[in-house]
Amino acid sequence: APRPQAHLLIVENATTFHSAVSAARSHAEKGPVDIGWIAYGAGNQLTSSIGSLAPVPMGSLTYFGDLDDEGLRIAAATSRQAAKLGLPAFRPDPHLYPMLLALGRPQVRHRTWEWPEDGLHWIGPELGRKVPELVGDGWLAQESVDLCVLEAETAWLRGP
């Protein structure tokens, strides 16, 4: 059972959620991990459902999703909603997003869009500068950080 005030990681989509849960269980069998909870974000439903996490005794809260305009808009809006509800600061996962930038290959977008300023601000000054430069007008799917990567790496289990 998770420790009270443990770290909670929310993962945007089902595939990566299942990979993270599987990898975390595998690592936990070998020794203690700092992450206490992994939740499924359900894409654009997260902003309206974030309040359901209020009863969870979390000490910190991070998020990992696709790097595109919609993913960053969802994250920025959810961050504002979490603050209104008195939840811990809703932050970008400091380990998973850098892994995504290192491993992911930009996918082509067949529509016109711009990087949202509030989303780039949410992801932080360093990554906020890197994302448009490295991704351009494409997007990075979080599935690039797959089960093999999550099983090989342990930093993401330490929380923020």
C-alpha positions as CSV (number, residue, x, y, z in Angstrom):
1,A,0.0,0.0,0.0
2,P,1.3,3.5,-0.8
3,R,2.7,5.5,2.1
4,P,0.7,8.6,3.2
5,Q,1.9,11.8,1.6
6,A,3.5,9.8,-1.2
7,H,4.2,11.1,-4.7
8,L,1.3,10.8,-7.3
9,L,2.1,10.5,-11.0
10,I,-0.7,11.1,-13.5
11,V,-0.1,9.6,-17.0
12,E,-2.2,11.0,-19.9
13,N,-3.0,7.8,-21.8
14,A,-3.8,4.2,-21.2
15,T,-0.8,2.6,-22.9
16,T,1.8,4.6,-21.0
17,F,-0.3,4.3,-17.8
18,H,-0.2,0.5,-18.0
19,S,3.5,0.5,-18.8
20,A,4.3,2.8,-15.9
21,V,2.2,0.6,-13.5
22,S,3.9,-2.6,-14.7
23,A,7.4,-1.1,-14.5
24,A,6.8,0.4,-11.0
25,R,5.6,-2.9,-9.7
26,S,8.6,-4.6,-11.2
27,H,11.0,-2.1,-9.5
28,A,9.0,-2.3,-6.2
29,E,9.6,-6.0,-6.1
30,K,13.4,-5.3,-6.0
31,G,13.2,-2.6,-3.3
32,P,11.4,0.5,-2.2
33,V,10.4,3.2,-4.6
34,D,9.3,6.7,-3.8
35,I,6.3,6.8,-6.1
36,G,3.1,5.9,-4.2
37,W,0.4,6.3,-6.8
38,I,0.0,6.2,-10.6
39,A,-3.2,7.5,-12.0
40,Y,-4.7,7.4,-15.5
41,G,-5.3,10.9,-16.8
42,A,-7.8,10.1,-19.6
43,G,-6.5,12.8,-21.9
44,N,-8.7,15.9,-22.0
45,Q,-11.0,14.6,-19.2
46,L,-8.3,15.3,-16.6
47,T,-9.2,19.0,-16.0
48,S,-12.7,18.1,-15.0
49,S,-11.7,14.9,-13.0
50,I,-8.7,16.2,-11.1
51,G,-10.9,16.9,-8.1
52,S,-11.5,13.2,-7.6
53,L,-8.0,13.0,-6.3
54,A,-8.6,15.3,-3.3
55,P,-9.0,12.3,-0.9
56,V,-5.7,10.8,-1.9
57,P,-3.0,11.6,0.7
58,M,-0.4,12.8,-1.7
59,G,2.7,14.9,-1.0
60,S,3.5,15.8,-4.6
61,L,1.7,15.6,-7.9
62,T,3.3,15.3,-11.4
63,Y,2.0,14.7,-14.8
64,F,3.2,13.1,-18.0
65,G,1.5,13.5,-21.4
66,D,2.1,14.1,-25.1
67,L,4.2,17.1,-26.1
68,D,1.8,18.9,-28.4
69,D,-0.4,21.9,-28.2
70,E,-3.4,20.1,-26.8
71,G,-1.3,18.2,-24.3
72,L,0.2,21.4,-22.9
73,R,-3.2,23.1,-22.9
74,I,-4.7,20.3,-20.8
75,A,-1.7,20.4,-18.4
76,A,-1.9,24.2,-17.9
77,A,-5.7,24.1,-17.4
78,T,-5.4,21.2,-15.0
79,S,-2.7,23.0,-13.1
80,R,-5.0,26.0,-12.6
81,Q,-7.9,23.7,-11.5
82,A,-5.7,21.7,-9.0
83,A,-4.6,25.0,-7.4
84,K,-8.3,26.1,-7.1
85,L,-9.0,22.8,-5.3
86,G,-6.1,23.1,-2.9
87,L,-4.3,20.1,-4.3
88,P,-0.5,20.0,-4.4
89,A,1.1,21.9,-7.2
90,F,0.4,20.1,-10.5
91,R,3.9,19.9,-12.1
92,P,5.4,18.3,-15.2
93,D,7.2,15.1,-14.3
94,P,10.9,16.1,-14.1
95,H,12.2,12.8,-15.3
96,L,9.7,11.6,-17.9
97,Y,9.5,14.7,-20.1
98,P,13.3,14.9,-20.6
99,M,13.3,11.2,-21.5
100,L,10.5,11.9,-24.0
101,L,12.5,14.8,-25.6
102,A,15.6,12.5,-25.8
103,L,13.9,9.4,-27.2
104,G,10.9,10.7,-29.1
105,R,10.8,11.4,-32.8
106,P,8.5,14.3,-33.8
107,Q,5.3,13.2,-35.6
108,V,4.0,15.3,-38.5
109,R,0.9,17.4,-37.8
110,H,-1.5,17.9,-40.7
111,R,-3.1,21.0,-39.2
112,T,-2.1,24.5,-38.3
113,W,-1.5,25.2,-34.6
114,E,0.8,27.1,-32.2
115,W,2.5,26.2,-29.0
116,P,0.3,27.6,-26.1
117,E,2.1,30.1,-24.0
118,D,0.5,28.9,-20.8
119,G,1.5,25.3,-21.6
120,L,5.1,26.3,-22.3
121,H,5.1,28.3,-19.0
122,W,3.7,25.2,-17.2
123,I,6.4,22.9,-18.4
124,G,9.1,25.3,-17.1
125,P,11.6,27.7,-18.6
126,E,14.2,25.1,-19.7
127,L,11.8,22.6,-21.3
128,G,9.6,25.5,-22.5
129,R,12.5,26.7,-24.6
130,K,13.5,23.3,-25.8
131,V,10.1,21.9,-26.8
132,P,9.4,24.2,-29.8
133,E,13.0,24.0,-30.9
134,L,13.2,20.2,-30.8
135,V,9.7,19.4,-31.8
136,G,8.9,22.2,-34.2
137,D,5.4,22.0,-35.7
138,G,5.1,18.3,-34.9
139,W,4.4,16.5,-31.7
140,L,5.9,13.8,-29.4
141,A,3.8,10.9,-28.3
142,Q,4.4,9.9,-24.7
143,E,4.5,6.2,-25.9
144,S,8.1,6.8,-26.9
145,V,8.9,6.3,-23.2
146,D,7.7,2.7,-23.4
147,L,7.8,-0.2,-21.0
148,C,11.4,-1.2,-21.8
149,V,12.6,2.4,-21.0
150,L,10.5,2.5,-17.8
151,E,11.9,-0.8,-16.7
152,A,15.5,0.2,-17.5
153,E,15.3,3.6,-15.8
154,T,14.7,4.2,-12.1
155,A,14.9,8.0,-11.8
156,W,11.3,8.5,-12.6
157,L,10.3,6.5,-9.5
158,R,11.9,9.0,-7.2
159,G,9.3,11.7,-7.8
160,P,10.1,15.4,-8.0
